[in-house]
C-alpha cells in the first residue's frame, strides 16, 4: 500500500505551512484513496501525534476530502465521527455529514448532527439547515422539515432556497394541502418571496395527492395574479399533461370528461398569453438540460419525438423549423479511386512519400491518405485515414493502418446558396481528434505529419482550421509549438507544463499545473482522459527545479485557433513536411486554381482540347472536383 510518508518526506513537510500541507494531502486523497480506511491511515501518518482541536481545524481541507470518500462509500458512521470529534467547528463538514446521513436513510443521525452542536460552536450559515431539510425530503420526513424551518432555523438565515427545499419535502411526501398552506402563509410568516419554482413544487404536491383541480386553480388565479411570478410554457405543459392523463382514465364518466375538457380549454387560452420570450427561455433551458445544440437561425422550437408530454400550444406549420437537407458524401460519383472493400474501404486523396535517405529510423515509407465518411456524415463529419503502401493487399494481409484524424467541416456560406465558385468563401474545419495506432511507430513523429497534412488540406480547400475542446496534451503541444496555434480567450483552458520523462518509460505523459495558472489541472482533464492517454498528474510541490525549467508550457482543455498570418501557417507546414512529398490524386483542383485552369483552357492556341478529368466533368455539366467540395460534401 502506497503511503503519504513515502511520497512526502517529513523533513520537507516541516518547512511547509500546515494549511498548504492540508491542501496537498486533500488532493492526493481525492485522487488516490480507494477506501475510507486508506484515507484515515494517510491522515494518521501525515498529522503530528499530539493534536488538539485547534490544530485539527488547520487540517480542514484534508478532513473534508476524507468525508468525500465516506460519501462515495456511504460510510455515514465515519463521517459523523469526523464531524463530532475531529473538526466540530467546520460547517462545511457538518453539512456534508448531514447529507450523507440523509442519503443513507439515517434521518435521526442527520437531525442529531444539526441540533446537538457543541456549546462553543455556533452555526453562522444556512448550509447545515438546508442540508438537514434536504435530508428530510429524501426520507419523506415532512414534519421534521417544517419544524426545522419554523423553530430551529434563525429567521435571518431563511431564504427562498430553504423554503423551496421544504416544498420539495412536501411534494415527495404527497402532502398537497400542507404545501398549499405553506406557500400561502408560510412564505409571508418567514418573510421570503415566492418564485416560479415554489409554485411548481406546490403543483407537484397537489397533483401527487390527487388534487388536480386545486393545482390548476393555483396557476390560473394565484400565480397569474402575482406580478413578480408569471407562469411560463413549462408550467402549462406540466398541468396539460396531467389533465390529459386524468381525462383518459375517465372514459365512462361523461361528466368528468366534460369537466376536464373545460380545464384543457382554460389552459389553452392561458398559455396563449405567455410572452414568446419566456417560451424561448424555457425551451433553451430544456435543451441545455438535455445537452442538445440549439439552432440559432430559428425563433421557435419543435419538440422531440422522445418528449411524451402534451403541449398546450400548437406551432403553425409555416413557423415550424424545417429539417435540414444534409448532403451525404458520394465519392464514387466524383470518380475518386477506391481502395479496399466494405468497412475498411476508403477513397484515395493523396500520397505522402518520404525522401529522407539519411534517416536511421528507416522512415522511408509511402503513406496513402484516404477519405472516409464519419459514422454520421449528415453532420459534415469525415475522416482522414493513413495507410502504408502495399501493392498486393489481401484479406489475410490487409493494409497496415497507422492512424486516422477526425474533423467536422462547415461551409462559410448559406446552405441553399448556389455558388459554383465555392473557393471564394471561407469555411471551417474543426479538428476533433487524432490517433496513431499501435502499428504506427509513435517515435517517428506521425502525429506531427498527420496534422501538417490536415492543415495543408485546409489551405487547399480554403477552410480555416480550428479545434474543438483539446483534452490531449500531446496534440496541444504539437499545435501550439510546431504550428503556432494560440488559445482562444475565455475558452476554459488551463496553463500546464509537460515535464521530461522520468526514467526509461517515455510512454507516460507527465503533466503539472504551471505556476502562472489560476485554475486547477485536475478539473480540466477527466479520469477517462488521464487513463486513456497515460497521463501522470504531478503536484507542483513535487516538481524538481531542473524539471520545471526543462518542461514546455501549453494550454490544455480549451479551444485553439491558427495564426492570423497565412504565410506563417504555410511556413510551419512546409517546415514539418520537410523532405516528405505530398501529392494529391490526379484530377483534384486546389482552391484558387479552378479559375486559372479554366482560363488557360479557354486561351489554348489552335483550339487544342485537354482531356483532363476536370474538362470531362465540365462537359458533362457537373461542378469541378475541388478540394472544398470534397471536404464540404457539396
Buried (B, 14 or more C-beta within 10 A) or exposed (E): EEEBEEEBEEEEBEEBEBEEBBBBBBBBBBEEBEEBBBBBBBBEBBBEEEEEEEEBBBBBBBBBBBBBBBBBBEBBBBBBBBBBEBBBBBBBBBBBBBBBBBBBEBBEBBBBBBEEBEEEEEBEEBBBBBBBBBBBBBBBBBEBBBBBBBEBBEEEBBBBEBBBBBBBBBBBBBBBEBBBEBBEEBBEEBEBEBBBBBBBBBBBBBBBBEBBBBBBBBBBEBBBEBEEBBBBBBBBBBBBBBBBBBBEEBEEEEEBBEBBEEBBEBBBEBBEEBEEEBBBBBBEEBBEEEEEEEEEEEEBBBBEEEEEBBBBBEEEEEEEEEEEEEBEBEBEEBEBEEBBEEEBEBBBBBBBBBEEEEEEEEBEBEBBBBBBBBEEBEEBBBBBBBBBBBEEBEEEEEBBBBBBBBBBBBBBBEEEEEEEBBBBBEBBBBBBBBBBEEEBBBEBBBBBBBBBBBBBBBBBBBBBBBBBBBBBBBBBBBBBBBBBBEBBEEBBBBBBBBBEEEEEEEEBBBBBBBEEBEBEBBEBBEEEBBEEBEBBBBBBBEBEEEBBEEBEBBBBBBBBBBBEEEEEBEBBBEEBBEEBEBEBBEBBBBBBBBEEBBEEBEEEEEEEEEEBBBBEBBEEEEBBBBBBBBBBBB
